[in-house]
Amino acid sequence: MKPIAIVQHEADAGPGHFADFLLERNLPHQTVRVFAGDAMPSSAEPYAGICSLGGSMSVNDDLPWINEELALMRDADRAGVPIIGHCLGGQLLAKAFGAQVTRNA
């Protein structure tokens, strides 16, 4: 079974209950810790799903991994790999598919 990729953006914003859920069901997963310098996967093909977690940054910040993650999400969509985004992950999903992401008033 292919693992689920979990993209973690900050050390203190880990997968928590989501990882517990996967472990309880013996579903393999791989955490990509971009905050620690892990390389963003270049393809979604090796994964059963992609989960993009939260973070204190914005999708509009100039961070080196943001465009790589946007590309991964688009690749997942093309490949039929499910994607879920939480907080920052939701911003990334929206931007990856053409939405304008702005500050909430």
C-alpha positions in Angstrom: 0.0 0.0 0.0 1.3 3.5 -0.9 1.9 5.8 2.0 0.0 9.1 2.6 2.3 12.1 2.5 1.9 14.5 5.3 3.5 17.9 4.7 4.4 19.6 8.0 5.3 23.3 7.8 6.3 24.0 11.4 7.8 22.0 14.2 4.9 22.7 16.6 2.1 22.0 14.0 2.4 18.3 13.5 -0.1 15.7 12.3 -1.5 14.9 15.8 -4.8 13.1 15.6 -4.5 12.6 11.9 -1.3 10.5 12.4 -3.1 8.7 15.3 -6.0 7.9 12.9 -3.6 6.5 10.3 -1.7 4.5 12.8 -4.8 2.9 14.4 -5.8 1.7 10.9 -2.3 0.6 9.9 -2.2 3.1 7.1 1.3 3.9 6.1 2.3 7.6 6.1 5.4 9.7 5.5 5.9 13.1 7.1 7.7 15.7 5.0 9.1 18.2 7.5 9.7 21.2 5.2 10.6 23.3 8.3 13.6 20.9 8.9 14.7 21.0 5.3 13.1 17.8 4.0 12.7 17.9 0.2 9.2 18.4 -1.1 8.2 15.4 -3.2 8.3 16.2 -6.9 5.5 13.8 -7.7 2.3 12.6 -6.1 2.5 9.2 -7.8 4.2 7.4 -4.9 1.4 8.4 -2.5 -2.1 7.3 -1.7 -3.0 10.8 -0.6 -1.5 14.2 0.3 -2.2 16.0 3.6 -1.0 19.6 3.9 -1.0 20.8 7.5 -1.2 24.3 8.9 1.4 26.9 9.8 1.7 30.5 10.9 2.8 31.7 7.5 0.6 32.7 4.5 0.5 31.1 1.1 1.5 34.5 -0.2 4.8 34.6 1.8 8.0 34.3 -0.2 9.1 30.9 1.1 11.2 28.5 -1.1 8.9 25.4 -0.7 5.5 27.1 -1.4 5.8 26.8 -5.2 7.0 23.2 -4.9 4.0 22.3 -2.7 1.6 24.0 -5.1 3.1 22.0 -7.9 2.7 18.8 -5.9 -0.9 19.6 -5.3 -1.5 20.1 -9.0 0.3 16.9 -9.8 -1.9 15.0 -7.3 -5.0 16.4 -8.9 -3.8 15.3 -12.4 -2.9 11.8 -11.0 -6.2 11.4 -9.1 -4.4 11.4 -5.7 -6.7 12.8 -3.0 -5.6 16.0 -1.2 -6.7 17.5 2.1 -5.5 20.8 3.5 -5.9 22.2 7.0 -5.4 25.9 7.7 -2.3 26.9 5.6 -2.9 23.7 3.7 -6.3 25.0 2.7 -4.8 28.2 1.5 -2.3 26.2 -0.6 -5.1 24.2 -2.1 -7.1 27.3 -3.0 -4.1 29.0 -4.6 -3.0 25.8 -6.4 -6.3 25.8 -8.2 -6.6 29.4 -9.1 -8.2 31.1 -6.1 -7.0 34.5 -4.8 -6.0 34.1 -1.2 -6.2 37.3 0.8 -6.0 38.3 4.5 -9.3 37.7 6.3 -10.7 41.0 7.5 
